[in-house]
Amino acid sequence: MRVNLLYDFYSSLLTAKQRECLELYYQYDLSLAEIAENIGISRQGVHDLLKRSVKSLEKIEEKLGFAEKFQDQERELKRLRRILNENVLPARERNEALSILDKLME
């Protein structure tokens, strides 16, 4: 899941071959041998390309941190929803806050 999250944020910073390899492996669940056949390199080449691509994504995340910030915001929004569902606020304000929260979580 982490690689897919990082891919969603940073795929445009990878080469076309890296993107293709990551998609085939993580999204389409192809084996290394199947990917090697599709893109015309060895199985070991696919393995190395995947490893380098994931390492690149991790380095980018380390520098930019967008995926971590996104996950933190998502956790806080869920926490806010739990708090709002406790019926502490008057119904009208609570419903308005929940509506805003739903828009933010889309």
Backbone as JSON Lines, residues from 0, in Angstrom:
{"i":0,"aa":"M","n":[0.81,-1.19,0.0],"ca":[0.0,0.0,0.0],"c":[0.86,1.26,0.0]}
{"i":1,"aa":"R","n":[1.96,1.23,0.71],"ca":[2.81,2.42,0.79],"c":[3.35,2.8,-0.58]}
{"i":2,"aa":"V","n":[3.8,1.82,-1.33],"ca":[4.34,2.11,-2.66],"c":[3.26,2.73,-3.54]}
{"i":3,"aa":"N","n":[2.05,2.19,-3.46],"ca":[0.95,2.76,-4.25],"c":[0.65,4.2,-3.85]}
{"i":4,"aa":"L","n":[0.7,4.5,-2.55],"ca":[0.48,5.86,-2.09],"c":[1.58,6.79,-2.61]}
{"i":5,"aa":"L","n":[2.82,6.35,-2.48],"ca":[3.93,7.16,-2.98],"c":[3.83,7.33,-4.49]}
{"i":6,"aa":"Y","n":[3.43,6.28,-5.17],"ca":[3.26,6.34,-6.63],"c":[2.21,7.38,-6.99]}
{"i":7,"aa":"D","n":[1.11,7.41,-6.26],"ca":[0.05,8.38,-6.54],"c":[0.57,9.82,-6.42]}
{"i":8,"aa":"F","n":[1.43,10.06,-5.47],"ca":[1.95,11.4,-5.26],"c":[3.07,11.77,-6.23]}
{"i":9,"aa":"Y","n":[3.95,10.83,-6.51],"ca":[5.21,11.19,-7.17],"c":[5.48,10.49,-8.5]}
{"i":10,"aa":"S","n":[4.52,9.79,-9.06],"ca":[4.78,9.03,-10.3],"c":[5.3,9.92,-11.43]}
{"i":11,"aa":"S","n":[4.85,11.15,-11.48],"ca":[5.27,12.04,-12.57],"c":[6.77,12.37,-12.49]}
{"i":12,"aa":"L","n":[7.4,12.09,-11.37],"ca":[8.83,12.35,-11.21],"c":[9.69,11.16,-11.61]}
{"i":13,"aa":"L","n":[9.05,10.06,-11.99],"ca":[9.76,8.85,-12.42],"c":[9.85,8.81,-13.94]}
{"i":14,"aa":"T","n":[10.73,7.94,-14.43],"ca":[10.81,7.74,-15.87],"c":[9.62,6.91,-16.34]}
{"i":15,"aa":"A","n":[9.36,6.93,-17.62],"ca":[8.24,6.16,-18.18],"c":[8.41,4.67,-17.89]}
{"i":16,"aa":"K","n":[9.62,4.17,-17.99],"ca":[9.89,2.74,-17.74],"c":[9.66,2.4,-16.27]}
{"i":17,"aa":"Q","n":[10.07,3.29,-15.37],"ca":[9.84,3.06,-13.94],"c":[8.35,3.03,-13.65]}
{"i":18,"aa":"R","n":[7.61,3.98,-14.21],"ca":[6.16,4.02,-14.0],"c":[5.5,2.74,-14.52]}
{"i":19,"aa":"E","n":[5.87,2.35,-15.73],"ca":[5.28,1.15,-16.32],"c":[5.56,-0.08,-15.46]}
{"i":20,"aa":"C","n":[6.78,-0.23,-15.03],"ca":[7.17,-1.39,-14.22],"c":[6.42,-1.41,-12.89]}
{"i":21,"aa":"L","n":[6.36,-0.27,-12.22],"ca":[5.65,-0.19,-10.95],"c":[4.16,-0.49,-11.12]}
{"i":22,"aa":"E","n":[3.56,0.04,-12.16],"ca":[2.14,-0.22,-12.42],"c":[1.89,-1.7,-12.66]}
{"i":23,"aa":"L","n":[2.7,-2.3,-13.5],"ca":[2.51,-3.72,-13.81],"c":[2.66,-4.59,-12.57]}
{"i":24,"aa":"Y","n":[3.6,-4.25,-11.72],"ca":[3.86,-5.07,-10.55],"c":[2.87,-4.8,-9.41]}
{"i":25,"aa":"Y","n":[2.69,-3.53,-9.05],"ca":[1.88,-3.21,-7.87],"c":[0.39,-3.06,-8.15]}
{"i":26,"aa":"Q","n":[0.03,-2.63,-9.36],"ca":[-1.38,-2.42,-9.64],"c":[-2.01,-3.58,-10.4]}
{"i":27,"aa":"Y","n":[-1.24,-4.19,-11.3],"ca":[-1.78,-5.29,-12.09],"c":[-1.31,-6.66,-11.59]}
{"i":28,"aa":"D","n":[-0.45,-6.65,-10.57],"ca":[-0.01,-7.88,-9.91],"c":[0.66,-8.89,-10.86]}
{"i":29,"aa":"L","n":[1.4,-8.39,-11.84],"ca":[2.13,-9.29,-12.73],"c":[3.41,-9.76,-12.05]}
{"i":30,"aa":"S","n":[3.85,-10.94,-12.42],"ca":[5.1,-11.47,-11.86],"c":[6.28,-10.78,-12.54]}
{"i":31,"aa":"L","n":[7.47,-10.96,-11.94],"ca":[8.67,-10.38,-12.54],"c":[8.9,-10.93,-13.94]}
{"i":32,"aa":"A","n":[8.65,-12.21,-14.12],"ca":[8.84,-12.83,-15.44],"c":[7.86,-12.26,-16.47]}
{"i":33,"aa":"E","n":[6.61,-12.05,-16.05],"ca":[5.61,-11.48,-16.96],"c":[5.97,-10.05,-17.36]}
{"i":34,"aa":"I","n":[6.44,-9.29,-16.4],"ca":[6.84,-7.92,-16.69],"c":[8.05,-7.91,-17.61]}
{"i":35,"aa":"A","n":[9.0,-8.78,-17.33],"ca":[10.21,-8.87,-18.16],"c":[9.83,-9.15,-19.61]}
{"i":36,"aa":"E","n":[8.9,-10.05,-19.81],"ca":[8.44,-10.38,-21.16],"c":[7.74,-9.19,-21.81]}
{"i":37,"aa":"N","n":[6.92,-8.48,-21.05],"ca":[6.17,-7.33,-21.58],"c":[7.06,-6.16,-21.98]}
{"i":38,"aa":"I","n":[8.08,-5.88,-21.18],"ca":[8.88,-4.7,-21.46],"c":[10.23,-5.01,-22.09]}
{"i":39,"aa":"G","n":[10.53,-6.28,-22.27],"ca":[11.71,-6.68,-23.03],"c":[13.03,-6.57,-22.3]}
{"i":40,"aa":"I","n":[13.02,-6.84,-20.98],"ca":[14.27,-6.91,-20.23],"c":[14.26,-8.2,-19.41]}
{"i":41,"aa":"S","n":[15.38,-8.5,-18.77],"ca":[15.47,-9.74,-17.99],"c":[14.66,-9.62,-16.7]}
{"i":42,"aa":"R","n":[14.39,-10.78,-16.11],"ca":[13.69,-10.82,-14.83],"c":[14.5,-10.07,-13.77]}
{"i":43,"aa":"Q","n":[15.82,-10.26,-13.78],"ca":[16.7,-9.55,-12.85],"c":[16.65,-8.05,-13.11]}
{"i":44,"aa":"G","n":[16.56,-7.67,-14.37],"ca":[16.45,-6.26,-14.72],"c":[15.18,-5.64,-14.15]}
{"i":45,"aa":"V","n":[14.08,-6.4,-14.21],"ca":[12.82,-5.93,-13.64],"c":[12.97,-5.76,-12.14]}
{"i":46,"aa":"H","n":[13.56,-6.75,-11.5],"ca":[13.77,-6.7,-10.05],"c":[14.57,-5.45,-9.67]}
{"i":47,"aa":"D","n":[15.67,-5.22,-10.38],"ca":[16.51,-4.07,-10.09],"c":[15.77,-2.76,-10.34]}
{"i":48,"aa":"L","n":[15.02,-2.7,-11.44],"ca":[14.26,-1.5,-11.78],"c":[13.21,-1.2,-10.71]}
{"i":49,"aa":"L","n":[12.51,-2.23,-10.25],"ca":[11.52,-2.04,-9.19],"c":[12.18,-1.52,-7.92]}
{"i":50,"aa":"K","n":[13.29,-2.13,-7.57],"ca":[13.99,-1.74,-6.34],"c":[14.47,-0.29,-6.43]}
{"i":51,"aa":"R","n":[15.05,0.09,-7.55],"ca":[15.51,1.48,-7.73],"c":[14.34,2.46,-7.75]}
{"i":52,"aa":"S","n":[13.24,2.05,-8.36],"ca":[12.07,2.92,-8.45],"c":[11.47,3.19,-7.08]}
{"i":53,"aa":"V","n":[11.32,2.15,-6.28],"ca":[10.78,2.3,-4.93],"c":[11.73,3.16,-4.09]}
{"i":54,"aa":"K","n":[13.02,2.94,-4.26],"ca":[14.01,3.74,-3.53],"c":[13.89,5.21,-3.92]}
{"i":55,"aa":"S","n":[13.68,5.47,-5.2],"ca":[13.5,6.85,-5.66],"c":[12.26,7.48,-5.04]}
{"i":56,"aa":"L","n":[11.17,6.72,-5.02],"ca":[9.94,7.23,-4.4],"c":[10.16,7.54,-2.93]}
{"i":57,"aa":"E","n":[10.84,6.67,-2.23],"ca":[11.11,6.88,-0.8],"c":[11.98,8.12,-0.58]}
{"i":58,"aa":"K","n":[12.99,8.32,-1.44],"ca":[13.86,9.5,-1.31],"c":[13.07,10.78,-1.55]}
{"i":59,"aa":"I","n":[12.2,10.76,-2.55],"ca":[11.38,11.93,-2.84],"c":[10.46,12.23,-1.65]}
{"i":60,"aa":"E","n":[9.86,11.19,-1.11],"ca":[8.97,11.37,0.05],"c":[9.75,11.91,1.24]}
{"i":61,"aa":"E","n":[10.96,11.43,1.42],"ca":[11.8,11.9,2.52],"c":[12.05,13.41,2.4]}
{"i":62,"aa":"K","n":[12.21,13.88,1.18],"ca":[12.48,15.3,0.95],"c":[11.21,16.15,1.0]}
{"i":63,"aa":"L","n":[10.12,15.66,0.41],"ca":[8.91,16.47,0.28],"c":[7.87,16.19,1.36]}
{"i":64,"aa":"G","n":[7.69,14.93,1.71],"ca":[6.78,14.56,2.8],"c":[5.3,14.71,2.52]}
{"i":65,"aa":"F","n":[4.9,14.8,1.26],"ca":[3.48,14.99,0.94],"c":[2.61,13.81,1.37]}
{"i":66,"aa":"A","n":[3.08,12.6,1.16],"ca":[2.29,11.41,1.51],"c":[2.08,11.33,3.01]}
{"i":67,"aa":"E","n":[3.12,11.63,3.78],"ca":[2.99,11.59,5.23],"c":[2.02,12.66,5.71]}
{"i":68,"aa":"K","n":[2.11,13.86,5.15],"ca":[1.18,14.93,5.52],"c":[-0.25,14.54,5.17]}
{"i":69,"aa":"F","n":[-0.43,13.93,4.01],"ca":[-1.75,13.47,3.6],"c":[-2.31,12.46,4.59]}
{"i":70,"aa":"Q","n":[-1.5,11.5,4.98],"ca":[-1.96,10.48,5.93],"c":[-2.27,11.1,7.3]}
{"i":71,"aa":"D","n":[-1.45,12.05,7.72],"ca":[-1.72,12.75,9.0],"c":[-3.04,13.5,8.94]}
{"i":72,"aa":"Q","n":[-3.28,14.21,7.83],"ca":[-4.54,14.94,7.68],"c":[-5.73,13.99,7.68]}
{"i":73,"aa":"E","n":[-5.58,12.87,7.0],"ca":[-6.66,11.89,6.95],"c":[-6.98,11.36,8.34]}
{"i":74,"aa":"R","n":[-5.96,11.07,9.12],"ca":[-6.16,10.6,10.51],"c":[-6.88,11.66,11.33]}
{"i":75,"aa":"E","n":[-6.46,12.91,11.2],"ca":[-7.08,13.99,11.98],"c":[-8.52,14.24,11.55]}
{"i":76,"aa":"L","n":[-8.81,14.13,10.26],"ca":[-10.19,14.29,9.8],"c":[-11.08,13.17,10.35]}
{"i":77,"aa":"K","n":[-10.57,11.96,10.4],"ca":[-11.34,10.85,10.97],"c":[-11.57,11.06,12.46]}
{"i":78,"aa":"R","n":[-10.54,11.57,13.12],"ca":[-10.67,11.87,14.55],"c":[-11.73,12.96,14.76]}
{"i":79,"aa":"L","n":[-11.71,13.96,13.93],"ca":[-12.7,15.03,14.01],"c":[-14.11,14.49,13.79]}
{"i":80,"aa":"R","n":[-14.26,13.58,12.84],"ca":[-15.57,12.97,12.6],"c":[-16.06,12.23,13.85]}
{"i":81,"aa":"R","n":[-15.17,11.49,14.49],"ca":[-15.57,10.78,15.73],"c":[-16.04,11.76,16.79]}
{"i":82,"aa":"I","n":[-15.29,12.85,16.94],"ca":[-15.66,13.87,17.94],"c":[-17.01,14.47,17.61]}
{"i":83,"aa":"L","n":[-17.23,14.81,16.33],"ca":[-18.5,15.42,15.93],"c":[-19.67,14.45,16.1]}
{"i":84,"aa":"N","n":[-19.42,13.18,15.93],"ca":[-20.48,12.19,16.08],"c":[-20.86,11.94,17.54]}
{"i":85,"aa":"E","n":[-20.14,12.53,18.46],"ca":[-20.46,12.36,19.88],"c":[-21.62,13.23,20.33]}
{"i":86,"aa":"N","n":[-22.2,14.01,19.43],"ca":[-23.38,14.85,19.72],"c":[-23.15,15.87,20.82]}
{"i":87,"aa":"V","n":[-21.97,16.45,20.9],"ca":[-21.69,17.48,21.9],"c":[-22.23,18.83,21.44]}
{"i":88,"aa":"L","n":[-22.18,19.09,20.14],"ca":[-22.67,20.35,19.58],"c":[-24.17,20.27,19.32]}
{"i":89,"aa":"P","n":[-24.81,21.43,19.22],"ca":[-26.22,21.43,18.8],"c":[-26.34,20.8,17.41]}
{"i":90,"aa":"A","n":[-27.46,20.16,17.13],"ca":[-27.64,19.37,15.91],"c":[-27.34,20.15,14.64]}
{"i":91,"aa":"R","n":[-27.81,21.39,14.53],"ca":[-27.62,22.16,13.3],"c":[-26.13,22.41,13.03]}
{"i":92,"aa":"E","n":[-25.39,22.82,14.05],"ca":[-23.96,23.09,13.9],"c":[-23.17,21.81,13.66]}
{"i":93,"aa":"R","n":[-23.59,20.77,14.34],"ca":[-22.93,19.48,14.16],"c":[-23.1,18.98,12.73]}
{"i":94,"aa":"N","n":[-24.33,19.08,12.2],"ca":[-24.6,18.65,10.83],"c":[-23.83,19.48,9.82]}
{"i":95,"aa":"E","n":[-23.72,20.77,10.06],"ca":[-22.96,21.65,9.17],"c":[-21.47,21.26,9.19]}
{"i":96,"aa":"A","n":[-20.95,21.02,10.39],"ca":[-19.55,20.62,10.52],"c":[-19.29,19.28,9.84]}
{"i":97,"aa":"L","n":[-20.22,18.33,10.01],"ca":[-20.08,17.03,9.35],"c":[-20.14,17.17,7.84]}
{"i":98,"aa":"S","n":[-20.96,18.06,7.34],"ca":[-21.05,18.3,5.9],"c":[-19.73,18.84,5.36]}
{"i":99,"aa":"I","n":[-19.16,19.79,6.06],"ca":[-17.86,20.34,5.66],"c":[-16.79,19.25,5.7]}
{"i":100,"aa":"L","n":[-16.82,18.46,6.74],"ca":[-15.87,17.37,6.89],"c":[-15.99,16.38,5.74]}
{"i":101,"aa":"D","n":[-17.21,16.03,5.36],"ca":[-17.41,15.1,4.25],"c":[-16.82,15.65,2.95]}
{"i":102,"aa":"K","n":[-16.98,16.95,2.72],"ca":[-16.4,17.58,1.52],"c":[-14.88,17.5,1.55]}
{"i":103,"aa":"L","n":[-14.3,17.72,2.7],"ca":[-12.84,17.68,2.83],"c":[-12.28,16.27,2.63]}
{"i":104,"aa":"M","n":[-13.07,15.27,2.98],"ca":[-12.58,13.89,2.9],"c":[-12.8,13.26,1.54]}
{"i":105,"aa":"E","n":[-13.47,13.94,0.64],"ca":[-13.71,13.38,-0.7],"c":[-12.46,13.25,-1.49]}
